[in-house]
């Protein structure tokens, strides 16, 4: 079967459940890779991909052949497949070849973009709601007196000419109009004006990208209904010095605040130089050598999990063991493995916090006095020393090594040093040292957010001004603290009668006027 799946207007999260289900089962996906790369995350590993940009006719022929061969094919279409789309010929080709096909609607830009701009369209009592493709309109007089909202798909460069044409055709020049570019993405920008004043507003805004124009009396509702572009970190480019895998939950949280996260790994996690120590630890864990296993990082959980898989073991091998996690993030990683942590610090999430709640060894209650600590090669001795004082015997095992990552690409390094990032999140002292080492110091307009006092101290030693500190040592708390900072910054600008500006727009040479 060939499924024509609408992707929606831009935000990958607007994909329908049916679309995601079909992508998960697809043998071949046909798409414009530059536009829809992000949707491949729904596919299984090894799925075949045909990029329309490399030859449209060849990709469509491959799609039909795959369908005839009994394979599952998904053709990703922008917006909605049958709403101002150009796939009707492809659907006809499937029908002619007697290939079963399905059409999965997507959120049309005509409704999705106004919703993300906070502008209602067809509401209760609306007499008319008209959607127009500007490329197919020669005479605007037929649309000038539309009784309800008029939604126009057009290049942003044509917006002023369309506004003038509507006025010339009889529409009042005081009629409100909104122009939104890159709708439903974190690059979305909206200009609100009247038909007469649009040229002036667009001249200062310098918008770029595909546009949706909304004309009518519903536009002023944006003042109270705007929800997307008013997010606390909307459009902020935030540097996350972690690998994509490590930063997954954090980047999703940042996106929920409207940010554009960019992952730059500062360390590389590698196996121990010799595996014997870990091998002995795993065998001891299975054979009942330990009373406790303490995990001080997600990387430690991953290292043990990989060793288990190597031996053909699973979470059942933890039966009878007590498990400690240094914090909530590590506890979540254990839960994904199928292991529930017995001890997670309720206060400070660190080695000190773990020690504060760790029970002392009691020979009457604890049949075994050994603790397994799978850790990094550069881990501090705080936890080992504290447990030893409480009567525990520790097997401190190197589960993984951390080495400095390779420098990021030149454009990233230039953005870091030149103020192209609005904020950077430092989750440890090592991320400060390593980022500066491989890419240079962040520009002084960049907001520096740190996970705790020790990381703040290291940042200050490198001459960085610390703007934000998490109220507890958690990456999620750090992102929340940055969002709170962004919200206060925005509120202060509005209270002063100013247009909120991102930190990167404060550097010398940045564009002075921006759009709310």
Long-range contacts (C-beta under 8 A, 24 or more apart in sequence): 1-67, 1-72, 1-73, 1-99, 1-100, 1-101, 1-102, 2-63, 2-64, 2-66, 2-67, 2-73, 2-74, 2-75, 2-94, 2-99, 2-100, 2-101, 2-102, 3-72, 3-73, 3-74, 3-75, 3-101, 3-102, 3-103, 3-104, 4-75, 4-77, 4-81, 4-87, 4-90, 4-91, 4-101, 4-102, 4-103, 4-104, 5-74, 5-75, 5-76, 5-77, 5-81, 5-104, 5-106, 6-77, 6-78, 6-79, 6-80, 6-81, 6-83, 6-104, 6-105, 6-106, 6-107, 7-36, 7-39, 7-76, 7-77, 7-78, 7-79, 7-106, 8-79, 8-106, 8-107, 8-112, 8-184, 9-78, 9-79, 9-107, 9-108, 9-109, 9-112, 9-113, 9-116, 9-183, 9-184, 10-109, 10-112, 10-182, 10-183, 10-184, 10-185, 11-112, 11-116, 11-184, 11-185, 12-38, 12-39, 14-106, 14-107, 14-112, 14-184, 15-39, 15-42, 15-106, 16-104, 16-105, 16-106, 18-104, 19-74, 19-104, 19-106, 22-72, 22-74, 22-102, 22-104, 23-74, 25-72, 26-72, 26-73, 26-74, 27-66, 27-71, 27-72, 27-73, 28-62, 28-63, 28-66, 28-71, 28-72, 28-73, 28-74, 29-73, 29-74, 29-75, 29-76, 30-59, 30-60, 30-62, 30-63, 30-73, 30-74, 30-75, 30-76, 31-75, 31-76, 32-76, 32-78, 35-78, 36-76, 36-78, 39-76, 60-90, 60-93, 63-90, 63-94, 64-93, 64-94, 64-97, 64-99, 67-94, 67-97, 67-99, 67-100, 67-101, 68-97, 68-98, 68-99, 77-106, 78-106, 79-106, 79-107, 79-108, 79-109, 80-105, 80-106, 80-107, 80-108, 81-105, 81-106, 83-108, 83-110, 84-108, 84-131, 84-133, 84-153, 109-153, 109-183, 109-184, 109-212, 110-151, 110-153, 110-212, 112-183, 112-184, 113-180, 113-183, 113-184, 113-212, 114-149, 114-151, 114-178, 114-180, 114-212, 114-214, 116-180, 116-183, 116-184, 116-188, 116-228, 117-178, 117-180, 117-183, 117-188, 117-190, 117-214, 117-222, 117-226, 117-228, 117-229, 118-221, 118-222, 118-224, 118-225, 118-226, 118-227, 118-228, 118-229, 119-149, 119-178, 119-214, 119-218, 119-219, 119-221, 119-222, 119-225, 120-149, 120-218, 120-221, 120-225, 121-148, 121-149, 121-151, 121-214, 121-218, 122-148, 122-149, 123-218, 134-158, 134-162, 139-169, 140-165, 140-166, 140-168, 140-169, 141-169, 141-170, 143-169, 144-169, 144-170, 144-171, 145-170, 145-171, 146-215, 146-216, 148-216, 148-218, 149-214, 149-215, 149-216, 149-218, 150-213, 150-214, 150-215, 150-216, 151-212, 151-213, 151-214, 151-215, 152-212, 152-213, 152-214, 152-215, 153-210, 153-211, 153-212, 154-211, 154-213, 155-210, 155-211, 156-181, 156-202, 156-207, 156-208, 156-209, 156-210, 156-211, 159-198, 159-202, 159-211, 159-213, 160-198, 160-199, 160-202, 162-213, 163-195, 163-196, 163-198, 163-199, 164-195, 166-195, 166-215, 167-195, 167-196, 171-195, 171-215, 175-215, 175-216, 175-217, 176-215, 176-216, 176-217, 176-219, 176-220, 177-213, 177-214, 177-215, 177-219, 178-213, 178-214, 178-219, 178-222, 179-207, 179-211, 179-212, 179-213, 180-211, 180-212, 180-213, 180-214, 181-207, 181-208, 181-209, 181-210, 181-211, 182-209, 182-210, 183-210, 183-212, 184-228, 186-234, 186-235, 186-255, 186-258, 186-259, 186-260, 187-235, 187-260, 188-228, 188-229, 189-229, 189-515, 190-222, 190-226, 190-229, 190-515, 190-516, 191-515, 192-219, 192-220, 192-222, 204-513, 205-513, 205-514, 205-515, 206-511, 207-515, 228-258, 229-258, 229-516, 230-490, 231-257, 231-258, 232-257, 232-258, 232-483, 232-484, 232-486, 232-487, 232-490, 233-257, 233-258, 233-259, 233-422, 233-423, 233-482, 233-483, 233-486, 234-258, 234-259, 235-259, 235-260, 235-502, 236-260, 236-422, 236-423, 236-486, 236-502, 236-503, 237-262, 237-415, 237-420, 237-421, 237-422, 237-423, 237-502, 237-504, 238-262, 238-421, 238-422, 238-423, 238-424, 238-425, 238-482, 239-264, 239-416, 239-421, 239-423, 239-424, 239-425, 239-442, 239-446, 240-264, 240-425, 241-265, 241-266, 241-424, 241-425, 241-426, 241-427, 241-431, 241-434, 241-435, 242-266, 242-427, 242-431, 243-269, 246-298, 246-299, 249-329, 249-332, 249-475, 249-476, 250-425, 250-475, 250-476, 250-479, 253-476, 253-479, 253-480, 254-479, 254-482, 257-479, 257-482, 257-483, 257-486, 259-423, 262-412, 262-421, 264-408, 264-412, 264-435, 264-439, 265-405, 266-404, 266-405, 266-430, 266-431, 266-434, 266-435, 266-438, 267-402, 267-403, 267-404, 267-405, 267-430, 267-431, 267-434, 268-402, 268-403, 268-404, 268-405, 268-406, 269-299, 269-302, 269-400, 269-401, 269-402, 270-400, 270-401, 270-402, 270-403, 271-303, 271-400, 271-401, 272-377, 272-398, 272-399, 272-400, 272-401, 273-401, 277-397, 277-398, 278-303, 278-307, 278-374, 278-397, 278-398, 278-399, 279-307, 281-372, 281-374, 281-395, 281-397, 282-307, 282-308, 282-311, 282-313, 284-372, 284-395, 285-317, 285-318, 285-321, 285-372, 286-313, 286-317, 288-320, 288-368, 289-368, 289-370, 289-372, 289-395, 290-321, 290-368, 290-370, 290-371, 290-372, 290-395, 291-321, 291-322, 291-366, 291-367, 291-368, 291-369, 291-370, 291-371, 292-321, 292-322, 292-323, 292-324, 292-370, 292-371, 292-372, 292-392, 293-318, 293-321, 293-322, 293-323, 293-324, 293-371, 293-372, 293-374, 294-323, 294-324, 294-325, 294-326, 294-354, 294-371, 294-372, 294-373, 294-383, 295-323, 295-324, 295-325, 295-326, 295-330, 295-333, 295-334, 295-341, 295-374, 296-326, 296-330, 296-351, 296-354, 296-373, 296-375, 296-379, 296-383, 297-326, 297-330, 297-375, 297-376, 298-329, 298-330, 298-333, 299-376, 299-399, 299-400, 299-402, 300-330, 300-374, 300-375, 300-376, 300-399, 300-400, 301-330, 301-333, 301-334, 301-337, 302-333, 302-400, 303-374, 303-399, 303-400, 304-374, 304-399, 305-337, 314-338, 315-339, 324-354, 324-358, 326-350, 326-351, 326-353, 326-354, 327-353, 327-473, 327-474, 328-474, 328-476, 329-474, 329-475, 329-476, 348-472, 348-473, 349-472, 349-473, 349-474, 350-452, 350-473, 351-380, 351-382, 351-383, 351-386, 352-382, 352-386, 354-383, 355-382, 355-383, 355-386, 355-387, 358-386, 358-387, 358-390, 359-390, 360-390, 360-391, 361-390, 361-391, 361-392, 369-393, 370-394, 370-395, 371-395, 372-397, 373-397, 374-399, 375-399, 376-400, 376-401, 376-402, 377-401, 377-402, 378-402, 378-430, 402-430, 404-434, 404-437, 404-438, 405-434, 405-438, 406-438, 407-438, 407-439, 408-438, 408-439, 412-439, 413-439, 413-440, 416-440, 416-441, 416-442, 416-443, 416-446, 417-441, 417-442, 417-443, 418-443, 418-507, 419-443, 419-444, 419-445, 419-446, 419-503, 419-504, 419-507, 419-510, 420-504, 421-446, 421-504, 422-446, 422-447, 422-502, 422-503, 422-504, 423-447, 423-448, 423-449, 423-468, 423-482, 423-503, 424-448, 424-449, 425-449, 425-451, 425-475, 425-478, 425-479, 425-482, 426-450, 426-451, 426-455, 426-459, 427-451, 427-455, 427-475, 427-478, 428-455, 429-454, 429-455, 429-457, 429-458, 431-455, 432-458, 432-459, 432-462, 432-464, 433-458, 433-462, 436-462, 443-507, 445-503, 445-504, 445-506, 445-507, 446-503, 446-504, 447-482, 447-485, 447-503, 449-478, 449-481, 449-482, 449-485, 450-478, 451-475, 451-477, 451-478
